[in-house]
């Protein structure tokens, strides 16, 4: 029904409603009000009936009924999914500060149980919300009840992210399980199709992780999520390393979309991913932002130009000499003061940058690299790179 519900100043539901009618009524709207009250009263009566009937069973007693609901033909039932989410969420507690293991296990076990209720069967948009009400009525911990309601979040860019530790853990486990499963059976999104809302799941994980500043190892969690599928569905799944690689690439693309709104260039995200071994989203974003800030300075611009110039020279020589010039520099062969100075500042700059990176001070690492600009310019101005002396 197209009604506006009304609340008191303290936020409690008021026994009134507002309805809009696109007509001028001769009786001042009395018949319209009566008709709408009659329809709404019947709807509320239905809801009361479902509440009374549903309350005769506990959420926990409803979990086995999820075995009658298919998650996906190749990935089992919703009961299977709940078993996997519970195992994964329990493992994830170590990365979510403040998450209580027992509460996480309870919330994960009960998070889909309200799908078997008459209320959610009639009012599908109340999934999770009704689970919370039923859990509170059964004296479950508020943290468990909130996690049941919030584990679907965020459902879109304007939806709030879970911020409580138990809710965060269950929400992430649900989304990791979904992604690992569908990538496992090669049901990846295409340019025009995403029937299982996998882009939304990945963006949800990215938002939950970044907004709560969580230090999660994505690759390790992909492996955990995939492992929980292997016992029952190994025949349907692709090799684990392929799934993990594809998921990391997928997250890189989703992260570019997410950061575009914050003004971070997509090629800088690609650059950080290209380093390899970087799957901590918080650290990854910090590196991309530091790189962007540095490249917006004169030192950064000029150093990038010099790097391109040096790379082009080496590439041409490697092609011409049919060998790779990737060995260590031999300082004893350096002759001119400018090349000696460049070698020295590269060595000290690299050591300083590595020390800053170890402390996750990426701006400091960029500042250490900025010291290269002068010696690099002097090198190219005065040193003949392609000299006759081999």
C-alpha positions as CSV (number, residue, x, y, z in Angstrom):
1,X,0.0,0.0,0.0
2,X,1.2,3.5,-0.8
3,X,1.0,4.9,2.7
4,X,3.4,7.1,4.7
5,X,3.8,5.8,8.2
6,X,4.0,8.3,11.0
7,X,6.2,8.4,14.1
8,X,6.2,10.4,17.3
9,X,9.1,12.8,18.1
10,X,10.8,10.1,20.1
11,X,10.8,7.8,17.0
12,X,8.1,5.4,18.2
13,X,5.5,4.3,15.6
14,X,2.3,6.4,15.8
15,X,-1.2,4.9,15.1
16,X,-1.7,7.1,12.1
17,X,-0.9,7.2,8.4
18,X,-0.9,9.6,5.5
19,X,-2.3,8.7,2.1
20,X,-2.4,10.7,-1.1
21,X,-5.5,10.6,-3.4
22,X,-5.5,12.3,-6.8
23,X,-9.1,13.5,-6.7
24,X,-11.4,16.0,-5.2
25,X,-13.9,14.3,-2.9
26,X,-17.3,15.7,-2.3
27,X,-17.4,14.3,1.3
28,X,-14.0,15.9,2.2
29,X,-12.3,12.5,1.8
30,X,-14.2,10.6,4.4
31,X,-14.9,7.6,2.1
32,X,-11.3,7.5,0.9
33,X,-10.1,7.5,4.5
34,X,-12.5,4.7,5.4
35,X,-11.6,2.6,2.4
36,X,-7.9,2.9,3.1
37,X,-8.3,2.2,6.8
38,X,-10.2,-1.0,5.8
39,X,-7.4,-2.1,3.5
40,X,-4.7,-1.3,5.9
41,X,-6.5,-2.9,8.8
42,X,-6.7,-6.2,6.8
43,X,-3.0,-5.9,5.9
44,X,-2.0,-5.3,9.6
45,X,-4.3,-8.2,10.6
46,X,-2.4,-10.5,8.2
47,X,0.9,-9.3,9.7
48,X,-0.3,-10.0,13.2
49,X,-1.4,-13.5,12.2
50,X,2.0,-14.2,10.6
51,X,3.8,-12.9,13.7
52,X,1.7,-15.1,16.0
53,X,2.2,-18.1,13.8
54,X,6.0,-17.6,13.3
55,X,6.6,-17.0,17.0
56,X,5.5,-20.6,17.7
57,X,8.9,-21.7,16.4
58,X,12.4,-20.4,17.2
59,X,14.7,-19.2,14.6
60,X,17.1,-22.0,15.4
61,X,14.4,-24.7,14.9
62,X,13.8,-23.1,11.4
63,X,17.4,-23.6,10.1
64,X,16.9,-27.2,8.9
65,X,14.0,-26.0,6.7
66,X,16.5,-24.0,4.7
67,X,17.5,-27.4,3.2
68,X,14.4,-27.1,1.1
69,X,15.5,-23.8,-0.4
70,X,18.0,-23.9,-3.3
71,X,20.8,-21.4,-3.2
72,X,22.0,-22.5,-6.7
73,X,21.7,-25.8,-8.4
74,X,25.5,-26.3,-8.5
75,X,26.1,-24.8,-5.0
76,X,23.6,-26.5,-2.8
77,X,20.8,-25.2,-0.5
78,X,20.5,-22.2,1.7
79,X,21.2,-24.6,4.6
80,X,24.6,-25.4,3.0
81,X,25.3,-21.7,2.6
82,X,24.5,-21.0,6.2
83,X,26.9,-23.8,7.2
84,X,29.7,-22.2,5.1
85,X,29.0,-18.7,6.3
86,X,29.1,-19.8,9.9
87,X,32.5,-21.5,9.3
88,X,33.9,-18.6,7.4
89,X,32.6,-15.9,9.8
90,X,34.1,-17.8,12.7
91,X,37.5,-17.8,11.0
92,X,37.2,-14.1,10.1
93,X,36.8,-13.0,13.8
94,X,40.6,-12.7,14.0
95,X,40.6,-9.8,11.5
96,X,37.6,-7.9,12.9
97,X,38.5,-6.1,16.2
98,X,35.8,-6.5,18.9
99,X,33.9,-9.4,17.2
100,X,32.8,-12.0,19.8
101,X,33.3,-15.5,18.3
102,X,30.2,-17.0,20.0
103,X,28.0,-14.1,18.9
104,X,29.3,-14.3,15.4
105,X,28.6,-18.1,15.2
106,X,25.1,-17.6,16.5
107,X,24.3,-14.7,14.1
108,X,25.7,-16.5,11.1
109,X,23.7,-19.7,11.9
110,X,20.5,-17.7,12.3
111,X,21.0,-15.1,9.6
112,X,18.8,-16.8,6.9
113,X,16.3,-18.5,9.2
114,X,13.6,-15.8,8.8
115,X,13.3,-16.7,5.1
116,X,11.2,-19.7,6.2
117,X,8.7,-17.5,8.1
118,X,5.2,-16.7,6.9
119,X,6.0,-13.0,7.5
120,X,8.9,-12.9,5.1
121,X,7.0,-15.2,2.7
122,X,4.3,-12.5,2.5
123,X,6.5,-9.4,2.9
124,X,9.8,-10.4,1.1
125,X,11.4,-6.9,1.7
126,X,11.4,-7.7,5.5
127,X,14.1,-10.4,5.2
128,X,16.7,-9.8,7.9
129,X,14.5,-7.1,9.5
130,X,12.0,-9.7,10.8
131,X,14.9,-12.0,11.8
132,X,16.1,-9.3,14.1
133,X,12.6,-8.9,15.7
134,X,12.2,-12.6,16.2
135,X,15.7,-12.9,17.6
136,X,15.1,-10.1,20.1
137,X,11.8,-11.8,21.1
138,X,13.7,-15.0,21.8
139,X,16.2,-13.0,24.0
140,X,19.1,-13.3,21.7
141,X,21.9,-10.8,22.3
142,X,21.2,-7.4,20.6
143,X,24.5,-7.8,18.7
144,X,23.3,-11.1,17.2
145,X,19.9,-9.7,16.3
146,X,21.4,-6.6,14.7
147,X,23.8,-8.8,12.7
148,X,20.9,-10.8,11.3
149,X,19.2,-7.5,10.1
150,X,22.4,-5.9,8.8
151,X,24.2,-8.8,7.1
152,X,22.6,-8.0,3.7
153,X,24.0,-4.5,3.9
154,X,25.1,-2.4,2.1
155,X,22.5,-3.2,-0.6
156,X,23.5,-0.2,-2.7
157,X,25.7,2.9,-2.8
158,X,23.2,4.9,-0.6
159,X,22.7,2.1,1.9
160,X,24.5,2.3,5.3
161,X,27.3,0.0,6.0
162,X,27.4,-2.3,9.0
163,X,29.6,-0.7,11.7
164,X,29.2,-3.2,14.6
165,X,31.9,-6.0,14.8
166,X,29.4,-9.0,14.7
167,X,27.4,-7.4,11.9
168,X,30.5,-6.6,9.9
169,X,31.8,-10.2,10.2
170,X,28.6,-11.9,9.1
171,X,28.0,-9.4,6.3
172,X,31.5,-10.0,4.9
173,X,31.3,-13.8,5.3
174,X,28.0,-13.9,3.4
175,X,29.4,-11.8,0.5
176,X,32.7,-13.7,0.3
177,X,30.8,-17.0,0.2
178,X,28.6,-15.8,-2.7
179,X,31.6,-14.5,-4.7
180,X,33.7,-17.6,-4.2
181,X,30.8,-19.9,-5.2
182,X,29.8,-18.2,-8.4
183,X,33.3,-17.5,-9.5
184,X,34.0,-21.1,-8.7
185,X,31.4,-22.4,-11.2
186,X,32.4,-19.7,-13.7
187,X,29.2,-17.6,-13.4
188,X,31.1,-14.3,-13.6
189,X,29.4,-11.1,-14.5
190,X,29.6,-10.0,-18.1
191,X,29.4,-6.4,-19.5
192,X,25.6,-6.6,-19.7
193,X,24.6,-9.3,-17.2
194,X,25.1,-9.7,-13.5
195,X,22.2,-11.9,-12.5
196,X,23.6,-12.8,-9.1
197,X,24.5,-9.2,-8.1
198,X,28.2,-10.1,-7.8
199,X,29.4,-6.5,-8.5
200,X,27.2,-5.3,-5.7
201,X,28.6,-8.0,-3.4
202,X,32.2,-6.9,-4.2
203,X,31.4,-3.2,-3.8
204,X,29.7,-4.1,-0.5
205,X,32.9,-5.8,0.8
206,X,35.0,-2.8,-0.4
207,X,32.8,-0.3,1.4
208,X,32.6,-2.4,4.6
209,X,36.4,-2.8,4.7
210,X,37.3,0.8,3.9
211,X,34.7,2.5,6.0
212,X,35.6,0.3,9.0
213,X,39.4,0.5,8.3
214,X,39.7,-3.3,8.4
215,X,43.0,-5.0,7.5
216,X,41.8,-8.1,5.6
217,X,44.0,-10.3,3.4
218,X,41.7,-10.7,0.5
219,X,43.6,-13.6,-1.1
220,X,43.6,-15.6,2.1
221,X,39.9,-15.1,2.5
222,X,39.2,-16.1,-1.1
223,X,41.0,-19.4,-0.3
224,X,39.1,-19.9,3.0
225,X,35.7,-19.3,1.2
226,X,36.7,-21.6,-1.7
227,X,37.8,-24.3,0.7
228,X,34.4,-24.5,2.3
229,X,32.8,-25.4,-1.0
230,X,35.3,-28.1,-1.9
231,X,33.9,-31.0,0.2
232,X,30.5,-31.0,-1.4
233,X,31.0,-29.3,-4.7
234,X,34.6,-30.0,-5.8
235,X,33.5,-31.5,-9.2
236,X,31.7,-28.3,-10.2
237,X,34.5,-25.9,-9.3
238,X,37.4,-24.5,-11.2
239,X,41.0,-24.7,-9.8
240,X,41.4,-22.6,-6.6
241,X,44.3,-20.5,-7.9
242,X,42.2,-19.5,-11.0
243,X,39.3,-18.5,-8.8
244,X,41.5,-16.4,-6.5
245,X,43.3,-14.7,-9.4
246,X,40.0,-13.8,-11.1
247,X,38.5,-12.5,-7.9
248,X,41.5,-10.3,-7.2
249,X,41.2,-8.8,-10.7
250,X,37.5,-8.4,-10.2
251,X,38.1,-6.5,-7.0
252,X,40.6,-4.3,-8.7
253,X,38.0,-3.3,-11.3
254,X,35.4,-2.7,-8.5
255,X,37.9,-0.7,-6.5
256,X,38.5,1.6,-9.5
257,X,34.8,2.2,-9.8
258,X,34.5,3.0,-6.1
259,X,37.5,5.3,-6.0
260,X,36.5,7.1,-9.2
261,X,33.9,9.1,-7.1
262,X,36.7,10.1,-4.8
263,X,38.9,11.4,-7.6
264,X,41.5,8.7,-7.6
265,X,42.8,7.8,-11.0
266,X,42.1,4.2,-12.1
267,X,45.6,3.7,-13.6
268,X,47.1,4.4,-10.1
269,X,45.0,1.6,-8.7
270,X,46.2,-0.7,-11.5
271,X,49.8,0.4,-10.7
272,X,49.5,-0.7,-7.1
273,X,47.9,-4.0,-8.0
274,X,50.7,-4.5,-10.5
275,X,53.2,-4.6,-7.7
276,X,51.8,-8.0,-6.8
277,X,51.2,-9.4,-3.4
278,X,49.0,-6.4,-2.3
279,X,45.5,-7.4,-1.3
280,X,45.0,-5.3,1.8
281,X,42.4,-2.8,0.5
282,X,43.1,-0.1,3.2
283,X,46.9,-0.2,2.5
284,X,46.2,-0.4,-1.3
285,X,44.1,2.8,-1.3
286,X,46.6,4.6,0.9
287,X,49.4,3.7,-1.6
288,X,47.2,4.9,-4.6
289,X,46.4,8.2,-2.9
290,X,50.0,8.8,-2.0
291,X,51.1,8.1,-5.5
292,X,48.4,10.4,-6.9
293,X,49.5,13.2,-4.5
294,X,53.1,12.8,-5.5
295,X,52.4,12.8,-9.3
296,X,50.5,16.1,-8.9
297,X,53.7,17.8,-7.8
298,X,56.5,19.1,-10.2
299,X,59.0,16.6,-8.7
300,X,56.6,13.8,-9.3
301,X,55.8,14.9,-12.9
302,X,59.5,15.3,-13.8
303,X,60.6,12.1,-12.2
304,X,57.9,10.1,-14.1
305,X,59.1,11.7,-17.3
306,X,62.7,10.8,-16.5
307,X,61.7,7.3,-15.6
308,X,59.9,6.8,-18.9
309,X,63.0,8.1,-20.7
310,X,65.3,5.7,-18.9
311,X,62.9,2.8,-19.5
312,X,62.7,3.5,-23.2
313,X,66.5,3.7,-23.5
314,X,67.0,0.3,-21.6
315,X,64.2,-1.3,-23.7
316,X,65.8,-0.3,-27.0
317,X,69.2,-1.5,-25.9
318,X,67.9,-4.8,-24.6
319,X,66.2,-5.4,-27.9
320,X,69.3,-4.4,-29.8
321,X,71.7,-6.5,-27.7
322,X,69.2,-9.4,-27.2
323,X,69.8,-9.6,-23.5
324,X,68.2,-8.2,-20.3
325,X,69.8,-5.4,-18.3
326,X,68.4,-6.2,-14.9
327,X,71.5,-7.0,-12.9
328,X,73.1,-4.9,-10.1
329,X,75.0,-1.7,-10.9
330,X,78.8,-2.0,-10.9
331,X,79.8,1.2,-9.1
332,X,83.5,0.7,-10.1
333,X,82.6,1.3,-13.8
334,X,81.0,4.7,-13.1
335,X,83.1,7.5,-14.3
336,X,81.4,11.0,-14.3
337,X,80.4,12.7,-11.1
338,X,76.8,12.9,-12.2
339,X,76.4,9.2,-12.7
340,X,78.2,8.5,-9.3
341,X,75.8,11.0,-7.6
342,X,72.8,9.4,-9.2
343,X,73.9,5.9,-8.1
344,X,74.4,7.1,-4.6
345,X,71.0,8.9,-4.3
346,X,69.2,5.9,-5.9
347,X,70.7,3.6,-3.2
348,X,70.0,5.9,-0.3
349,X,66.6,6.9,-1.6
350,X,65.6,3.3,-2.1
351,X,66.6,2.4,1.5
352,X,64.7,5.4,2.9
353,X,61.6,4.6,0.7
354,X,61.6,0.9,1.8
355,X,61.8,2.0,5.5
356,X,58.8,4.3,5.1
357,X,56.9,1.6,3.3
358,X,57.5,-0.8,6.1
359,X,55.8,1.7,8.4
360,X,53.1,2.3,5.9
361,X,54.2,6.0,5.6
362,X,53.6,6.1,1.8
363,X,53.8,9.9,1.6
364,X,57.2,9.7,3.2
365,X,58.3,7.1,0.6
366,X,57.2,9.4,-2.2
367,X,59.1,12.3,-0.6
368,X,62.2,10.1,-0.5
369,X,61.8,9.4,-4.2
370,X,61.4,13.1,-4.9
371,X,65.1,13.5,-3.9
372,X,65.9,11.7,-7.2
373,X,64.7,14.5,-9.4
374,X,67.8,16.7,-9.4
375,X,70.4,13.9,-9.8
376,X,68.3,12.3,-12.6
377,X,68.0,15.6,-14.5
378,X,71.8,16.2,-14.1
379,X,72.5,12.7,-15.3
380,X,70.5,13.1,-18.5
381,X,71.9,16.6,-19.1
382,X,75.6,15.6,-18.9
383,X,76.1,11.9,-19.3
384,X,76.2,10.2,-22.7
385,X,74.3,6.9,-22.0
386,X,75.1,5.3,-25.4
387,X,78.8,5.9,-25.3
388,X,81.5,3.9,-27.2
389,X,82.8,2.2,-24.0
390,X,80.8,-1.0,-23.7
